[in-house]
Amino acid sequence: MIYITIRLRLDPNSGEPLGLQMKRQIRFAVATGKLAPGERMPSARELAETVKVNFHTVRKAYGELEQEGLLVFERGRGTFVSIATRRLSRADLLGHVHRHISRILEGLAGLDLAPKEIRALVIAELDAALRDGKRSKKS
């Protein structure tokens, strides 16, 4: 069976609950096409073990995403990205990226980092994320 392994970056020190971080990142992965409609998600137990969070946190996030219509649970088969999901338009996607970058820069304000250092860190993280995305499908 083929299913997608998603890469979530959860920060327990961010002040945002882990379940919300998880839902936000799954929504974004679906909206950008990293998770395609019909793809099987890791089981709640598998994902909990992978990202080192409580099973119930993942189950709750999956349940809420299912209520939103983003995921579909099929008893005995697993959890899948809903066929009815839509990708973000290019304008919406760029706006989303812009808002995230603005938040990152706001969070860095007052730190002793030169713009050149920030640029290098962003490029390195982006390169790593793109590399990981290419390796995310397992068979």
C-alpha contacts under 8 A as a table, 3 or more apart, distances in Angstrom:
res1	aa1	res2	aa2	distance
1	M	139	S	6.52
2	I	40	R	7.38
2	I	137	K	7.85
2	I	138	K	6.30
2	I	139	S	4.66
3	Y	39	E	6.30
3	Y	40	R	4.77
3	Y	41	M	6.07
3	Y	42	P	6.83
3	Y	137	K	6.82
3	Y	138	K	6.40
3	Y	139	S	6.90
4	I	35	L	7.40
4	I	39	E	6.68
4	I	40	R	6.24
4	I	41	M	5.89
4	I	42	P	6.85
4	I	136	S	6.46
4	I	137	K	5.01
4	I	138	K	6.37
5	T	41	M	7.22
5	T	42	P	6.50
5	T	136	S	5.43
5	T	137	K	6.04
5	T	138	K	6.96
6	I	136	S	6.36
7	R	132	D	7.72
7	R	133	G	7.88
7	R	136	S	7.58
8	L	22	M	6.82
8	L	25	Q	6.69
8	L	51	V	7.14
10	L	18	L	6.32
10	L	21	Q	6.37
10	L	22	M	7.06
10	L	51	V	7.54
11	D	14	S	5.48
11	D	18	L	7.23
12	P	15	G	7.13
12	P	16	E	7.64
12	P	17	P	7.43
12	P	18	L	6.55
13	N	16	E	7.87
16	E	20	L	6.76
16	E	21	Q	6.70
17	P	20	L	5.39
17	P	21	Q	6.44
18	L	21	Q	5.03
18	L	22	M	6.10
18	L	57	T	7.50
19	G	22	M	5.01
19	G	23	K	6.17
19	G	57	T	5.68
19	G	58	V	6.63
19	G	60	K	7.44
19	G	61	A	5.54
20	L	23	K	5.09
20	L	24	R	6.04
20	L	61	A	7.32
21	Q	24	R	5.21
21	Q	25	Q	6.19
22	M	25	Q	5.28
22	M	26	I	6.14
22	M	58	V	7.82
22	M	61	A	7.00
23	K	26	I	5.14
23	K	27	R	6.01
23	K	61	A	5.89
23	K	62	Y	7.69
23	K	65	L	6.96
24	R	27	R	5.17
24	R	28	F	6.18
25	Q	28	F	5.04
25	Q	29	A	6.10
26	I	29	A	5.02
26	I	30	V	6.23
27	R	30	V	5.22
27	R	31	A	6.04
27	R	70	L	7.60
28	F	31	A	4.95
28	F	32	T	6.01
29	A	32	T	5.34
29	A	33	G	6.10
29	A	34	K	4.84
29	A	35	L	5.39
30	V	33	G	5.14
30	V	34	K	5.91
30	V	35	L	4.63
30	V	36	A	6.19
30	V	37	P	7.67
30	V	81	V	7.65
30	V	85	T	7.64
30	V	86	R	7.91
30	V	87	R	6.85
31	A	34	K	7.72
31	A	35	L	7.88
31	A	85	T	7.87
31	A	86	R	6.46
31	A	87	R	4.28
31	A	88	L	5.14
32	T	35	L	7.62
32	T	87	R	5.82
32	T	88	L	6.31
32	T	93	L	7.37
33	G	36	A	5.35
33	G	87	R	6.38
34	K	133	G	7.50
35	L	39	E	6.70
35	L	81	V	7.22
36	A	39	E	5.67
36	A	81	V	6.73
37	P	80	F	7.67
37	P	81	V	4.97
37	P	82	S	5.38
37	P	83	I	4.53
37	P	84	A	7.24
37	P	85	T	6.46
38	G	80	F	5.67
38	G	81	V	5.09
38	G	82	S	5.89
38	G	83	I	5.43
39	E	80	F	5.42
39	E	81	V	5.46
40	R	78	G	6.89
40	R	79	T	5.83
40	R	80	F	4.30
40	R	81	V	6.53
41	M	78	G	7.33
41	M	79	T	5.44
41	M	80	F	5.41
41	M	81	V	7.04
42	P	45	R	7.93
42	P	46	E	5.82
42	P	47	L	5.77
42	P	78	G	8.00
42	P	79	T	7.41
43	S	46	E	5.09
43	S	47	L	6.15
43	S	78	G	6.63
43	S	79	T	6.89
44	A	47	L	5.23
44	A	48	A	5.94
44	A	55	F	6.17
44	A	58	V	5.53
44	A	59	R	5.57
44	A	62	Y	7.64
45	R	48	A	5.06
45	R	49	E	6.12
45	R	55	F	5.59
45	R	58	V	7.81
46	E	49	E	5.22
46	E	50	T	6.14
47	L	50	T	4.98
47	L	51	V	6.09
47	L	58	V	7.16
48	A	51	V	5.47
48	A	52	K	5.53
48	A	53	V	4.96
48	A	54	N	5.86
48	A	55	F	5.09
48	A	57	T	7.84
48	A	58	V	6.10
49	E	52	K	5.01
49	E	53	V	6.70
49	E	54	N	7.99
49	E	55	F	7.74
53	V	57	T	6.84
53	V	58	V	7.49
54	N	57	T	5.34
54	N	58	V	6.90
55	F	58	V	5.32
55	F	59	R	6.15
56	H	59	R	4.88
56	H	60	K	5.91
57	T	60	K	5.25
57	T	61	A	6.23
58	V	61	A	5.06
58	V	62	Y	6.04
59	R	62	Y	5.08
59	R	63	G	5.98
60	K	63	G	4.96
60	K	64	E	6.14
61	A	64	E	5.20
61	A	65	L	6.15
62	Y	65	L	5.08
62	Y	66	E	6.01
62	Y	71	L	7.10
63	G	66	E	4.94
63	G	67	Q	6.25
64	E	67	Q	4.99
64	E	68	E	6.30
65	L	68	E	4.99
65	L	69	G	6.35
65	L	70	L	5.35
65	L	71	L	5.65
66	E	69	G	5.00
66	E	70	L	5.57
66	E	71	L	4.42
66	E	72	V	5.55
66	E	73	F	7.25
67	Q	70	L	7.59
67	Q	71	L	7.91
68	E	71	L	7.72
69	G	72	V	7.06
69	G	82	S	6.73
69	G	84	A	7.78
69	G	85	T	7.63
70	L	81	V	6.13
70	L	82	S	5.33
70	L	84	A	7.74
70	L	85	T	6.10
71	L	79	T	6.64
71	L	80	F	5.56
71	L	81	V	4.56
71	L	82	S	4.90
72	V	79	T	5.60
72	V	80	F	5.20
72	V	81	V	6.20
72	V	82	S	5.51
73	F	77	R	7.89
73	F	78	G	5.83
73	F	79	T	4.32
73	F	80	F	6.34
74	E	77	R	5.36
74	E	78	G	5.39
74	E	79	T	6.16
74	E	80	F	7.81
75	R	78	G	6.35
81	V	85	T	7.62
82	S	85	T	5.65
88	L	91	A	7.94
88	L	92	D	5.80
88	L	93	L	5.67
89	S	92	D	5.16
89	S	93	L	6.04
90	R	93	L	5.04
90	R	94	L	6.08
91	A	94	L	5.20
91	A	95	G	6.12
92	D	95	G	5.05
92	D	96	H	6.12
93	L	96	H	5.07
93	L	97	V	6.24
94	L	97	V	5.07
94	L	98	H	6.03
95	G	98	H	5.01
95	G	99	R	6.21
96	H	99	R	5.23
96	H	100	H	6.36
97	V	100	H	5.15
97	V	101	I	6.16
98	H	101	I	5.17
98	H	102	S	6.11
99	R	102	S	5.09
99	R	103	R	6.26
100	H	103	R	5.11
100	H	104	I	6.25
101	I	104	I	5.01
101	I	105	L	6.20
102	S	105	L	5.15
102	S	106	E	6.11
103	R	106	E	5.01
103	R	107	G	6.16
104	I	107	G	5.10
104	I	108	L	6.39
105	L	108	L	5.04
105	L	109	A	6.38
106	E	109	A	5.28
108	L	111	L	5.65
108	L	113	L	7.96
113	L	117	E	6.15
113	L	118	I	6.61
114	A	117	E	5.24
114	A	118	I	6.48
115	P	118	I	5.07
115	P	119	R	6.12
116	K	119	R	5.14
116	K	120	A	6.26
117	E	120	A	5.12
117	E	121	L	6.23
118	I	121	L	5.15
118	I	122	V	6.16
119	R	122	V	5.17
119	R	123	I	6.13
120	A	123	I	5.21
120	A	124	A	6.09
121	L	124	A	5.12
121	L	125	E	6.14
122	V	125	E	5.19
122	V	126	L	6.04
123	I	126	L	5.06
123	I	127	D	6.03
124	A	127	D	5.15
124	A	128	A	6.18
125	E	128	A	5.06
125	E	129	A	6.10
126	L	129	A	5.08
126	L	130	L	6.14
127	D	130	L	5.19
127	D	131	R	6.16
128	A	131	R	5.10
128	A	132	D	6.12
129	A	132	D	5.09
129	A	133	G	6.07
130	L	133	G	5.03
130	L	134	K	6.47
131	R	134	K	5.37
131	R	135	R	6.74
132	D	135	R	5.16
132	D	136	S	6.06
133	G	136	S	5.07
134	K	137	K	7.53
135	R	138	K	7.83
